[in-house]
Amino acid sequence: MKIILLGTGTSQGVPIIGCQCKVCRSADSKDHRLRSSVYIEHKGKSFVIDTGPDFRAQMLREHITHLDFLLFTHQHKDHLGGLDDIRAFNHLQKQVMDVYANSATCQSIRDEFPYAFCDNPYPGVPEIKLHTIGKDAFDVQGIHIIPIQLMHMHMPILGYRIDNFAYITDANYIAPEETAKLHGLDILILDALRKKKHYSHFNVEEALQLVNEIKPKRTYFTHISHDMGLHAQEDSHFATLPCYCRLGYDGLQLETEDTNI
């Protein structure tokens, strides 16, 4: 499985408009973070989890020209706002894009993009086929996907496990029965917003508690705010931990081991 971190930033991205902190003024490209999203190639299929406002730029940067389907974690704009740009894939592939999300996110897609679902759509609108998913595992084009039920403050959202890889963003609580679905991972991409506690995201301490519980072979943090600190300094700190934890960054490419768990 090939994985590309398309974006590893918060809802405002990094740098934040108007901010003059050392992170937002950093010349290090690893401190420049688009909104969180991930691209996956597996079993001959390619797909993206979340299409935030930077989706178009991310596709162009990584030279991605084919997507078989989309998964969504939840309906917040920083994870949904770029969905209109799947029109390019509709045109290239001459087919409708299959979209998998929970019921609230499916409804938000209909509300945000009503022109894609009207009776007589304007030519060129995004062609979307919505599939509502819940807590049960499902298969898409030969790929087995296990939803992970999470809480983002008061909002139920989804993470996903695909074979020995899992993606969890925008979470601040995961129930024990859902945590049990995450054992035996090769790679975990995990929300770790900042060092200080936050009302709707794991902070570093909470993220590390989860890592120590489920013990993935490798963990990369995402949805990182400018409050985390400079990438170079903080990543060197994580490199000293007993467990393998590193700060993710935009464009990071990863591969899982060949074994399926």
TORVEXPA-271660 format. One record per residue (C-alpha): chain; x, y, z. Coordinates in steps of 0.05 Angstrom, whole numbers. Example, Ala and Ser with C-alpha at 12.3 -4.5 7.8 and 13.67 -1.06 7.14 Angstrom:
<rs>
<A, <246, -90, 156>>
<A, <273, -21, 143>>
</rs>
This chain:
<rs>
<A, <0, 0, 0>>
<A, <26, 69, -19>>
<A, <5, 128, 23>>
<A, <16, 203, 10>>
<A, <0, 255, 62>>
<A, <-33, 308, 19>>
<A, <-42, 357, 76>>
<A, <-25, 356, 150>>
<A, <-51, 423, 174>>
<A, <-110, 449, 214>>
<A, <-174, 481, 188>>
<A, <-136, 546, 174>>
<A, <-74, 513, 147>>
<A, <-3, 534, 165>>
<A, <17, 590, 157>>
<A, <-47, 622, 183>>
<A, <-67, 686, 148>>
<A, <-38, 746, 184>>
<A, <1, 706, 236>>
<A, <72, 728, 250>>
<A, <94, 670, 296>>
<A, <159, 634, 282>>
<A, <123, 574, 252>>
<A, <80, 615, 204>>
<A, <143, 654, 183>>
<A, <185, 592, 175>>
<A, <222, 580, 109>>
<A, <221, 505, 121>>
<A, <173, 473, 71>>
<A, <154, 422, 125>>
<A, <123, 479, 165>>
<A, <76, 495, 107>>
<A, <14, 453, 118>>
<A, <-48, 447, 74>>
<A, <-114, 421, 102>>
<A, <-111, 349, 124>>
<A, <-122, 294, 72>>
<A, <-90, 229, 50>>
<A, <-82, 192, -17>>
<A, <-78, 116, -19>>
<A, <-60, 66, -73>>
<A, <-78, -6, -56>>
<A, <-95, -69, -96>>
<A, <-94, -30, -161>>
<A, <-142, 23, -136>>
<A, <-130, 95, -116>>
<A, <-172, 138, -69>>
<A, <-171, 198, -23>>
<A, <-196, 208, 47>>
<A, <-226, 279, 52>>
<A, <-226, 334, -1>>
<A, <-212, 398, 36>>
<A, <-206, 468, 5>>
<A, <-136, 451, -19>>
<A, <-157, 388, -57>>
<A, <-142, 417, -126>>
<A, <-73, 441, -106>>
<A, <-57, 374, -74>>
<A, <-77, 335, -136>>
<A, <-34, 379, -180>>
<A, <26, 377, -133>>
<A, <26, 300, -131>>
<A, <8, 292, -205>>
<A, <-52, 249, -188>>
<A, <-95, 236, -250>>
<A, <-140, 179, -228>>
<A, <-185, 166, -168>>
<A, <-231, 106, -160>>
<A, <-271, 132, -100>>
<A, <-271, 179, -41>>
<A, <-279, 168, 34>>
<A, <-299, 223, 83>>
<A, <-286, 229, 157>>
<A, <-338, 284, 171>>
<A, <-372, 345, 143>>
<A, <-330, 404, 167>>
<A, <-310, 451, 111>>
<A, <-235, 437, 118>>
<A, <-249, 365, 99>>
<A, <-305, 375, 49>>
<A, <-295, 442, 15>>
<A, <-257, 418, -47>>
<A, <-306, 365, -70>>
<A, <-328, 406, -130>>
<A, <-260, 393, -161>>
<A, <-275, 320, -172>>
<A, <-306, 345, -237>>
<A, <-237, 337, -268>>
<A, <-237, 263, -251>>
<A, <-308, 256, -278>>
<A, <-283, 284, -343>>
<A, <-219, 244, -346>>
<A, <-250, 178, -327>>
<A, <-318, 187, -360>>
<A, <-353, 162, -298>>
<A, <-389, 182, -234>>
<A, <-347, 187, -171>>
<A, <-368, 140, -114>>
<A, <-368, 176, -47>>
<A, <-372, 140, 20>>
<A, <-391, 177, 84>>
<A, <-436, 174, 145>>
<A, <-507, 200, 139>>
<A, <-492, 270, 167>>
<A, <-436, 280, 118>>
<A, <-477, 255, 60>>
<A, <-531, 305, 78>>
<A, <-479, 361, 83>>
<A, <-454, 343, 13>>
<A, <-524, 350, -13>>
<A, <-533, 417, 22>>
<A, <-465, 445, 2>>
<A, <-469, 423, -70>>
<A, <-543, 423, -88>>
<A, <-528, 437, -161>>
<A, <-498, 367, -166>>
<A, <-563, 334, -144>>
<A, <-618, 375, -178>>
<A, <-665, 344, -229>>
<A, <-634, 380, -289>>
<A, <-562, 392, -271>>
<A, <-520, 443, -309>>
<A, <-470, 409, -355>>
<A, <-402, 400, -321>>
<A, <-426, 396, -249>>
<A, <-392, 344, -205>>
<A, <-421, 275, -216>>
<A, <-427, 242, -148>>
<A, <-458, 177, -124>>
<A, <-467, 179, -49>>
<A, <-462, 116, -7>>
<A, <-482, 122, 67>>
<A, <-440, 80, 113>>
<A, <-445, 65, 187>>
<A, <-405, 25, 238>>
<A, <-401, -39, 197>>
<A, <-342, -58, 153>>
<A, <-354, -55, 78>>
<A, <-319, -71, 12>>
<A, <-306, -22, -45>>
<A, <-277, -49, -110>>
<A, <-241, -106, -75>>
<A, <-216, -65, -16>>
<A, <-240, -81, 55>>
<A, <-252, -19, 96>>
<A, <-266, -17, 171>>
<A, <-297, 47, 197>>
<A, <-272, 71, 265>>
<A, <-324, 108, 305>>
<A, <-294, 172, 336>>
<A, <-318, 234, 372>>
<A, <-298, 304, 350>>
<A, <-323, 341, 412>>
<A, <-398, 327, 405>>
<A, <-396, 304, 332>>
<A, <-393, 230, 314>>
<A, <-341, 222, 258>>
<A, <-303, 166, 224>>
<A, <-232, 142, 219>>
<A, <-214, 84, 174>>
<A, <-173, 21, 176>>
<A, <-151, -11, 110>>
<A, <-111, -75, 122>>
<A, <-52, -55, 166>>
<A, <-60, 21, 157>>
<A, <-107, 68, 195>>
<A, <-124, 141, 189>>
<A, <-153, 181, 247>>
<A, <-161, 256, 245>>
<A, <-203, 308, 283>>
<A, <-215, 263, 342>>
<A, <-213, 274, 417>>
<A, <-245, 209, 440>>
<A, <-246, 136, 417>>
<A, <-285, 83, 455>>
<A, <-250, 20, 478>>
<A, <-288, -24, 429>>
<A, <-264, 20, 372>>
<A, <-193, 22, 398>>
<A, <-194, -54, 394>>
<A, <-200, -48, 318>>
<A, <-133, -14, 314>>
<A, <-86, -68, 340>>
<A, <-34, -97, 293>>
<A, <-22, -35, 251>>
<A, <39, -23, 209>>
<A, <24, 51, 200>>
<A, <-23, 97, 239>>
<A, <-36, 169, 217>>
<A, <-63, 204, 279>>
<A, <-91, 271, 299>>
<A, <-44, 310, 346>>
<A, <-62, 383, 343>>
<A, <-14, 414, 393>>
<A, <18, 405, 461>>
<A, <-36, 441, 501>>
<A, <-103, 407, 513>>
<A, <-157, 422, 462>>
<A, <-233, 414, 466>>
<A, <-242, 374, 401>>
<A, <-174, 344, 382>>
<A, <-123, 299, 414>>
<A, <-63, 337, 439>>
<A, <6, 306, 438>>
<A, <-1, 273, 506>>
<A, <-68, 242, 489>>
<A, <-43, 219, 421>>
<A, <17, 185, 453>>
<A, <-29, 150, 504>>
<A, <-67, 119, 445>>
<A, <-2, 100, 411>>
<A, <23, 66, 474>>
<A, <-42, 28, 480>>
<A, <-48, 1, 409>>
<A, <26, -2, 392>>
<A, <29, 9, 317>>
<A, <96, -2, 285>>
<A, <99, 69, 260>>
<A, <58, 131, 276>>
<A, <56, 197, 239>>
<A, <19, 257, 268>>
<A, <-28, 300, 226>>
<A, <-76, 359, 233>>
<A, <-19, 397, 264>>
<A, <-27, 470, 285>>
<A, <25, 525, 287>>
<A, <22, 518, 363>>
<A, <59, 451, 357>>
<A, <124, 487, 342>>
<A, <175, 483, 286>>
<A, <176, 417, 250>>
<A, <251, 407, 254>>
<A, <254, 418, 329>>
<A, <192, 379, 348>>
<A, <205, 320, 301>>
<A, <274, 310, 331>>
<A, <241, 305, 400>>
<A, <192, 252, 376>>
<A, <250, 213, 345>>
<A, <277, 201, 416>>
<A, <213, 166, 440>>
<A, <214, 90, 451>>
<A, <155, 83, 403>>
<A, <164, 104, 330>>
<A, <128, 171, 326>>
<A, <143, 227, 277>>
<A, <110, 290, 254>>
<A, <78, 281, 186>>
<A, <87, 334, 133>>
<A, <55, 350, 66>>
<A, <80, 305, 11>>
<A, <107, 251, 57>>
<A, <104, 184, 21>>
<A, <98, 119, 60>>
<A, <89, 45, 44>>
<A, <61, -9, 89>>
<A, <92, -78, 95>>
<A, <65, -131, 48>>
<A, <30, -172, 101>>
<A, <-44, -161, 113>>
<A, <-68, -164, 185>>
</rs>
